[in-house]
């Protein structure tokens, strides 16, 4: 997998940010022991991963720049919302069915 493919996977294809956030939270659970703190951290981590991946892809020229401030705001909102919903869906599917 090339860097371009990885960045696209993180923010666009298949909800990679949600999966990456879920994976990181599983590894951080021994340091963050409070369930409430883990929940808030995961809600912040998933969109942050998507936003950084998208900004990196724009900076490297892999995707088009959204243009003005409104374009960026709309894109970041969409990416953040999708990442949060995806991470909660992954948690529900993998943990709550146990």
C-alpha positions as MATLAB code, in Angstrom:
seq = 'XXXXXXXXXXXXXXXXXXXXXXXXXXXXXXXXXXXXXXXXXXXXXXXXXXXXXXXXXXXXXXXXXXXXXXXXXXXXXXXXXXXXXXXXXXXXXXXXXX';
ca = [
       0.000    0.000    0.000;
       1.338    3.415   -0.929;
       1.020    6.578    1.149;
      -1.672    7.938   -1.185;
      -3.788    4.805   -0.747;
      -3.318    4.840    3.020;
      -4.361    8.493    3.350;
      -7.404    7.939    1.131;
      -8.353    4.901    3.199;
      -8.067    6.895    6.423;
     -10.418    9.701    5.432;
     -12.511    8.452    2.544;
     -12.527    4.783    1.598;
     -14.216    2.505    4.057;
     -14.005    4.631    7.190;
     -10.360    3.997    7.954;
     -10.247    6.765   10.576;
     -12.983    5.013   12.544;
     -11.107    1.728   12.413;
      -7.783    3.390   13.284;
      -9.368    5.209   16.244;
     -10.939    1.996   17.479;
      -7.580    0.187   17.154;
      -5.770    2.968   19.042;
      -8.381    3.016   21.803;
      -7.934   -0.720   22.338;
      -4.208   -0.103   22.882;
      -4.765    2.933   25.123;
      -7.319    1.237   27.382;
      -4.687    0.169   29.919;
      -3.621    3.817   30.406;
      -7.040    5.442   30.158;
      -9.017    3.456   32.687;
     -12.157    5.569   32.945;
     -14.868    4.503   30.516;
     -16.094    8.089   30.204;
     -12.635    9.378   29.312;
     -12.176    6.579   26.761;
     -15.496    7.489   25.177;
     -14.606   11.180   24.915;
     -11.116   10.403   23.657;
     -12.463    8.113   20.947;
     -14.996   10.752   19.903;
     -12.123   13.228   19.479;
      -9.582   10.820   18.012;
     -11.626    9.524   15.061;
     -12.296   12.906   13.424;
      -8.772   14.121   14.227;
      -7.300   11.183   12.304;
      -9.599   11.857    9.340;
      -8.799   15.586    9.345;
      -5.035   15.079    9.501;
      -5.169   12.472    6.742;
      -7.260   14.764    4.546;
      -5.007   17.775    5.141;
      -1.982   15.613    4.333;
      -3.589   14.357    1.141;
      -4.383   17.939    0.073;
      -0.863   19.128    0.939;
       0.682   16.300   -1.079;
      -1.638   16.937   -4.021;
      -3.434   13.582   -3.824;
      -6.871   15.229   -3.674;
      -8.193   18.600   -4.759;
      -8.115   21.514   -2.376;
     -11.676   22.286   -1.227;
     -11.008   25.945   -1.985;
     -12.278   28.644    0.308;
     -13.038   28.536    4.025;
     -16.595   27.337    3.449;
     -15.375   24.417    1.337;
     -12.890   23.416    4.035;
     -15.487   23.747    6.785;
     -18.002   21.606    4.909;
     -15.391   18.945    4.136;
     -14.074   18.830    7.704;
     -17.600   18.594    9.101;
     -18.448   15.724    6.752;
     -15.229   13.867    7.547;
     -15.623   14.395   11.287;
     -19.253   13.332   11.358;
     -18.551   10.217    9.291;
     -15.575    9.258   11.450;
     -17.508    9.616   14.712;
     -20.493    7.638   13.438;
     -18.178    4.992   12.011;
     -16.190    4.606   15.207;
     -19.360    4.262   17.274;
     -20.712    1.748   14.768;
     -17.509   -0.305   14.953;
     -17.661   -0.229   18.751;
     -21.289   -1.304   18.749;
     -20.686   -4.089   16.288;
     -17.526   -5.475   17.891;
     -18.034   -4.873   21.619;
     -21.697   -4.516   22.426;
     -22.710   -7.785   20.794;
     -20.528   -9.728   23.300;
];
